[in-house]
Amino acid sequence: MCFKRFEQFRGHKAAVITGGTTVRIKKSLAEYTADALGEQIVVQKKYKTGDQLPNEIELAREFGVSRATLREAIRVLAVQGMLTVERGRGTFVNSEVKNYKDVQFGDIGSLRMKLIDLFELRRIFETEAVRMACERGTEEEIRDILDAGARVAACINRRVDRTVEDQRFHHAIAIASHNEFMVHLVPMVYRAVSETLLRFGTDDILARGTLNDHALIMEGLERRDPELARNAMYIHMAHAIVSLRAANVGEEIV
């Protein structure tokens, strides 16, 4: 894709309809680059699971964007679970890319709603997902959740980005629920949440209560106590909603 194609998107604003009102929201060049690269992976099948992407300079030249823009696009796709960035080795197509076969690429990117609405949705189904994980998960699956939770805590304590590890934590819970629809639904909604947080920079707000909330969720899982795990997840989502409202981002349309 050449630079001229991206130039037409500069300043472009996506139309969003909410409550009968159309709201225009600017989409960044990095997001368009992520869309184009994602299309190469999912639709064109240019890169397959496990493939290493070309180096940063080559990809930036292909899309006609700066290396900084390309890095941000790769980060967007890493948050979505499509790519894995391995320091010192390169960027690889994630095995989870197979989940995209169930939806047309771009569906998540075009899903526009209030950030708080997304967390209210998560509060509805992730509380049940963690309850089912307690009841149905194998020992190995529970261990995977606990390991992922430990990595999230380590990221928070080191003050580094935890987005990918947090997604893996919640996805591991969905897998342990042994509900096929849940396995696909959780990553889809989490990608929408992550893209919103990337755009508005509110992730630091949510980090404050995550350590204690995750610890309680993991305690419920480790004890195989469905009600404790379910209530802890409900509290986790409630804390996020309260924090977003306090930060006055609850009415942002994304």
N, C-alpha and C positions, 0 to 999 in steps of 0.2 A: 504494500500500500504506500503510495507516494505522499510527499509532504502536502501537495495541493489538496488532496482529499481531506486531510486533517484541518487544513486552513479554513475550509468552509464551515467547520464545527466551532471555530473560536467564537465565543460569545453566544453560541446556540443555547437556547433554554428549552428544557423539556416541559411539556404541558402536563399539569396535574389537576385533576378535578376532584374536589372534596367539598361536600356539603353544598353542591350546586355551584361552587365558585372555582374558576380556573386559576391556578397559581403557576407562575413560570419560575423554573429553577434552573440555574446555570449548571451545566455539566462540564467538568474539567477535561482538558486535553488528555490527562493521564487516564481518566475513566474511558474515554473513547479508544485510547490505545489498548487498555485492558480488554475492552469489548472486541477489538479487532484481533488481538492475540488469542483470546478465548475462542473466537470463531475459527481461527486456524486449527486449534486443538480439537474442538468439539464437532464442528460442522465439516471442515475441509479435511480433517484427519491428517494434517501435515505432520503433527507430532503425536506420538502414541505414548501410552503408559510406560514410564521408565525412561523415556527419551530425555536427553540433555538438550536444553535450548542452546542456540548459538550464543556467542559471547555478547556482552552488553553493547559494544561498539557496533557490531554487525546488525543487531536487532534495532538499535536506535537509528541506524542509517536506513534500514528497510522501511521503518514506519515514518521516517522523516521527522523525528522528534529528538529532543535533547536526552542525554543519558539520565539526567535527573528525572525527567518525565517518564522515561522507560522504567527506572527503578521504582517509581511510585505505582506504575501500572502492574509491575510484577508483584509488588506488595499487596495490591488489591486482589490479585488472583491467588496469592498465597493465603490471604485471609479467607477467601472463598473455598479453599481446600483444593484448588486445581493444580497449584504448583508447590513445590518444596524447594526452599533455598538452603543449600548446604555450604556453609562457610568454607572457602578454600577449594571447593569442588565445582560448584556451579548451581544452575537452576534446573530442576527436573520436573517432568509431568507426573503428578501424583496418581497413585492407583485409584483414589476416590473420584477421579474424573468420570468413571463409569456411572456415577450417580446422575450425571447431567443428561443421560440418555432419556430420562423420564420427563424432562421438561425442555422446551425449546430454549436455546441459549439466549439470554437477554430477558427472560421472563422475570427473574429476580431483580434485575436492574431496573425494570419498568414498574416494579411493585412499589408504589409510592404511598406512604401513610405516615401518621404521626408516630414518632419514636415511642411514646408511651403506649400507643396502641399495640406495637409489636411486643412490648414487655408484658402487657396484659394478656396477649395471646399466649406468650410463653408460660405465663403463670397458670393458664388453664391446662395446657397439655404436658408441660415438663414436670409438674407435680405428680401427674399420673405415671409418667415415664419412669421417674425415679422409684415410685412405689412398685411398679412392675419389675424393675431391675432388681429390687430387693428380693422379690418373690421368685423370679425366674432366672436371674443371672447365674452363670456358672462361677466357680471360684476364680477361674482365670479372668473372666470378664470383670468381676468385682475388683480384682487386683489391677487390671488395666485402668479402671476408673480411679482407684486410689493413687496409682502412679502418675496419672495425668493430673490429678489434683495437686500432688506434691510438686509437679513441675510448674503449675500455675502459681503456687505459693512462692516458689523460688524466684520466678520472674518478678513478682510483686516486691519481694524483699530486696531484689537487686535493682529495682526501679527500671526494668527493661520491659519492652513491649510483650504482653502476655496473650495477645489476641489469638494467635494460632493454637497455643496450648490450651486456652480456655475453650476454644471450639472443639478441640479433641476431647476435653473433659466431658462436655455435654453430649458430644456424639457417642462417646463410649457408653454413657448412660442409656442413650437411645438403643444402641446395639444390644445391651444387656436386657432391655425390656422385651426382646424377642417379638417385637411387633414391627412387621416389615414396613408398614406405612410410616410409623414413627421414625424408623431409621432414615427414611428419605425426607420426612418433614422437618426434623430438627435442624439438619445442616442447611436446608433451604431458608428457613426463617432466621437462623443464626447468621447466614451470609448477609441477609438484608440488614440485620442489626449492626453487623460489623462494618458494612459499607457506610451506614449512617454515622457511626462513631468516628470513622476515618474522616468523613466529610466535616463534621461539626466539632471534632476534637473533644468529646465529652467523656472519653474513656477513663481519664484520671478521676472523674467524679465517682464512677462506679467501682473503682479499685478499692476505695476506702473500706467498704464493708465486706468485700469478697473473701478475704482471709477467714474471718470468723464464720461467715455463712457456709463457705465450702467445707470448713472443718466439721461443722455440724451435719452437713449432708453426708460427708464421708463417714462420720461416726455411725449414722443411721445405716449406711450400706454395710459397713464392717460388722455391725451387730445384727444385720439382717432384720432391722426393725422398720417395716414399711411406713408406719405412721410417723416415726421420727424423721425419716428421710423425706417423706412427703411434706411434712410441716416445715422442715428446714428449707426445702426448695421454694415453698410458698413465701416464706420470710425473705429468702434471697431475692426473689422477684419483686416483692413488696418494697424492700429496701432500695432497689434500683429505681422503682417508680417514684418513691418519695424523694430520692436524691435528684432525679431529673426535674421533678417539679420545683424543688428548692432552687435548682440552678436556672430555672426559667427556660428550659429547652423543651418542655412538654408539648408546646404548640408548634414546634418546628415541623414543617412538612418536608419530607425527603423523597 
